C-alpha cells in the first residue's frame, strides 16, 4: 500500500470512528501509592473454602467461635476462628446461595429453589422446603419463620423449627431484572423485603399481612434496560427509618411506620448499605464510595479513588469501613472523612465477599480462598 493510500485509509478509519460515536472504554483507577496508612492487617490463616463459585449471593456467616461457608456443589464447611475445620457435610446438590446463621441453625438454598435448614453444630439436615422458583439471596429468620425470596417476586414464609409452609406474598416484577434479589430483613417485629420492580414492602411476619408496599424508584425510561430499578442490596435500619437503594434509581430514607419518604437522592447501587455513626455508606454502580447524613440526606463525603474496581459491599469495623476489589486488595477507609487508612493485598484473585467481627476481617476470593486477618 502506498503512503498516499495509507493516509487515505487512516483518515477513513478516523471518520468512521467519529461517525459511530466510538468511545474509549473506561478503565479502573490505579491505586494511589501514597496515603496515610494508620492501620495494618495481620494475616492469621488462609483455607480453601470451595472449588465451584455459586450463582447467588455468598454470605460468610460466623459467631464467636466458628465460620460457615459452602461450595456450589453442596459441601458445607465449618471452620474454627483459629482456622481448623470442625466438620463438613456434602449434600450433593447445587447450592445457589447462603449461609444465614440464626438461632443455632444454618439456612441456604439450592439452584432449583430447595431451602435447607442445617444444625450449626454438625451440619446435619433438619428439614428442607421446595420454594416456587430460583433463590439467589440467603433466607432470613426471626426465630419464628424463615423468609425466602425467589427471583419471580414471591416471598414465602416457612416455620423455622419444622419447615412447614406458613404463608406467601407476591409482588409483580418485570420480565427483565438484575441477576439477584435482596435479602429479606426483620426489624422491630416486622419483615421488610425489596423486589425487582424497585418496591419495598413491610409485612407482619406471623400472618403475612402487608402493611405497605411503596416504589423507591419509578423509572421514566422507555427501554427495558433503562427501566431496571431492582433492589438487590440489603437495606439497613436506624431509629425507625429504613434506608434502601435501587439500581439506576435512588437511595431513600423511609419512615417505617407510614412508608413515607423522609428524603431521597439520585444514586444507583446494587450493593448492601452500611449504617454507622449517623452516616449511611454505599458503593455505587461505578464503585465510588459515598457517605450521606442519615437525618437530612446531605452528602458528607465522596471517595472516587476506587472507580470501576469492582468493590464488594462495605463492612464496618470500629471506626473503619472495609471492602475488597478485583485485584485482591482489602481497603480500609475512615468513616468520618472517607480517607484511606489501610490497604493489604490478600489475594491474586478478585475478592467477592468480606465480613468483620470484633477486630477481625474475613475475605473470600473468587477461587474459593478464605482468609482471616486481625486489624492492628
N, C-alpha and C positions, 0 to 999 in steps of 0.2 A: 504494500500500500504506500502510495506516495505521501510526502509530507503534507501536500495540499489536501488530499483526500482524508488523511488522518485528522487534520484540523477541522474539516467539514463534519466528519463523523463525531468528533468530540463535542462540537457545538450542538449538533443534533441531539446527542445524549443529554446534554445540559438543558436543552429546550424541553425535551420530553419530561425530564425530572421536575422542572419548574411547572410545566403544564399539569402534571398529575398531582402536584402538591406533595411530592415525596418529602418526608422529613427524616432527619437523622434520629435513630432510635435512642431514647433516653437511657442513660447508664446509671447504675447505682453510685452513690457517693463513695469516694475513697475515705477511709477513716482518718481523722485528724491525728497527727503524730504527737502533738503537744496538748496536754490537758492536765488539770490539777488532780493527780491520782492520790486521793486521800484514803482510799480503802483498797485492800487486795483480797484475792480469793485463793485459799489454800486447798489443793486437791486432796480429798480423803480417799476416794476409790473410784474405780470405773468397772462396770459389769456389762455383759451382753444381755440386753433385755429381750430383744426379739430379732427375728430374721426377716419377717414379712410385714410391710407397712400396712396398717389398717386403712379402710376407706374413710371412716368417720373421725370424729374428734377424739384425740388421745388425752386422757386426764390422768396425770400422775397423782395417785391418792396415797396419803400417808397419815400415820398417827405418831405418837411419841416414840414408838419402838420399831415400826415396820413401814415398808414401802411396797406398794402393789402396782404391778404393771402386767400387760398382756401382749400376746402375739396374735396377728390376724388369723393364724391357723388354729387358734384355740388354746394355746398354752398360757395359763395364768400362773404368775410367779409372785412370791412374797420374799422380800429381802429385809434383813435387819438394817437398822441405821448404820451399823458397822460394815455393811456390805455382804454379809453372809446370807446364803439362800436358806430360808426357813422351810419352804415347801413349793412344789409346783404341781399343777394338775392340768393335763391335756384333755380338753373337751372334744377335740377332733371335729370342730365346726369353725366356720369362717366368722370371726368376731369383727364387728364393724366399729364399735365404739365402747368406751368405758375408761376408767373404772370409777364408779362412785362408791365411797366408803361412808356408811352411815348406820348407826345402831348395831354395830358388830356384824354388819353384812356388807358384801360386795355386790354391786349391780353393774351389769354390762349387757350388750345386745349383739346378736348375730346379724349377718348381712341380709338374711331373709325375714328379719323382724322378730325373732325369738328373743325374749328378755330372760336373763338368768339371774338368780339370786344365789350367792355362794356364802359359805361360812368364812369369815376372815381368818379364823384360827387354822383351818385345814384345807380350804379351797373346795370342800365338798358342796355339790349342788343341793340346795334346799328346795328349790322349785324353779319351774320355767313357765313362761307365758308367751303365746303367739299373738303378736300385735297385727294391726291391719296392713302395715306396709314397712318399708325400709326405715330403720332407725339409725341416724348418724350423729346424734348428740346423746351424751350419757343420761340415763334416767336419774330422777331426783326423788328423795324421800323426806318426809317429816316425822317418821316413826310410826305413822298410821297407814298411809298409802305410798305407792310408788307411782310417780307421774312419768309417762312415756310419751314423747312427741315423735311421730313418724313424718316422713317427708311429704305425705299427702295432706298435711294440715290437721291431722287428727291427734287429739290429746286423750290418752287413755289412763285411767287410774285403776290400779290393782292393789289388793291387800298385801302389805309388807310381809306379814307372817305366813300367809298361805298362797299368795299369787293369784287369788281368785279375783275375777272381774268385779269392779265396783261401779264405774260409770265412764262415759266418754263425751267429748265435745269436739266439734269440728268447725274450723274456720275455712272459708273458701279462699284458696290460694291460686295464683295464676299458673298457667302451664309452664312458664319459664321462670325458674328461681335459681338462686345460688345453690351450689352443691353442699348442703348442710342445713342445720337448724340450730336455734339457740337452746340452751339447757333450761328446762322449767325451774323456777325458783320459788322457795317458800319464804314468806316474811310476815311477821306479826299475825300469824294464824290464817293467812291467805296464800293462794297459789297464783303465781304470775307466769305468763308464757308469751313469747314473741313469735310471730308467724312469718311465713314467706311473703305475705302481702303487705308487710310493714305495720301490722296491727299488734298492739299489746293488750292482753286480756287479764282481768283479775277474776279469780274463781274461788268459791267457797269449797275447800278440799274434801269435806265429808260428803256433801251432797252433789257436787259438780255444778251447782247453780252459778251462772255467770253474773258477776256484779257489774262489770262494764267491759267493753272492748272498743278501743279507740285507735285510729290511724296515726302513727307517729309521723309518717310522711305520706303525702298524696302527690303522686307524680303527674305532671302535665305533659310528659313526653309522649310521642306518638309511636315510637318503635318499642318492640318488646324488650330489647336490651336497655333502652332508656327508662323503662318502667320497672327495672329491678330495684326494689326497695326493701329487700329482706332484712329481718332482724336475725343475724347469725351469731353475734357475740352475746355473752352473758351480760345481764344488767345488774346494777347494784342499788342498794337502798341506804338512806340516811335520814333520820328524823322525819319519817312519814313521807319521804319523797323517793320515787323510783327514777333512776337515771337510765336512759336507754338510747341506743344509736342504731341507725339503719344505714345500709349500703346505698350510696348515691342519694342520700337524703339529709336527715337531721340528727342532731343529738338534742335530747329534750329532758327536762325535769318535769315529772308528772306527780301531782298530788294523789297519793294512793287511796284516799277516801273518796274523792269525787271523780278522779280521772281527768281533771282539768290540768292544763299546762301552766307551769309557773314561769318557764322560759324555754326558748327553743333557738338553736343556732344551726346554720347550714354547714354540716360536716359529714363526710362519708366514712364509715368504718364497718368492718365485719369482724373486728376483734372484740375480746372481752374488755369491759371497762374496769377501772380501778378507782376506789374512793378512799381518800386518806387526808387527814389534816385540813378539812374544809375544801379540798380540791378534788376535781373529777378529772382523771387522767385517761387519755385514749391515744391509740395509734391509728392514724387514718389510712386510707387506701393507698397513699403514696409513701407510707412508712415515716411520716412526720409525727412527732410526739407533741401533744397539746395538753395543757392543764387549764381547766375552767374553774372559776369560783362557783361553788355549789349553790350558793344562795342567789346570786344575781346573774350567773351565766357569762360573766365577763372573762375574757381570755387572760389568764395570769401570766403564762409563758408559753413559748413555742420553740421547739428544737427541730431543725431540719437537717441536722448532721447525718442522719441515717436514711436519707432519701433513697427509696427503692431497694433497701437492703433486706427485704422480706423478714420483717421482725415478728417475733412471737408476741402474744398478748402480754401486757405488763403485769408484774408481780411485785408486791410490797415487801420490803424487809427493813424494819426500823424506819429511818428517815430517807430510805433509798427506794428507787424503782429499778427492777431488773428485767431484762428481756434478752433473747438471743437473736442471731441473724444468720444469713445464708452462708457465711463463711466460717461458721462455727465459733463466733465470738459471743461471750456474755458481756453485757454492758450494764453499768450502774449509773443512774442519774440522781442528783439531789432533788428531792421532791419539791423543795421550796423555790428553787431557782431554775431547775431544768438543765443545769450544767452537768457534764460528765465527770464522775469522780472515781470510777472503777472500770476496768476492762481486762478480760482474760480470754485468750483463745483456748477453748476447751475441746475442740474437735476440728478435723479437716473436712467435715461434712456439715450440712445445714442443721441448725438447731430447730426442732419442731415443737418443743414443749418445755416449759420451765415451771417450777414451783418453789416456794420458800416456806420455811418454818423455823422459828427461833432465830438462830444466826446461820442457818444452812440454806444453800441454794442447790437445787437439783436440776440438771439439764438432760434432755433426751435428744439425740440427733436422729437424722432420717435413716441411718443404717442400724438403729436399734441400740446404740451405745448409751447407757445410763451412767451419769457421773454425779458425785456429790462433793460439794465444796463448803468450806467454812469461811465466813466473812471475817476479815481481820482489819 
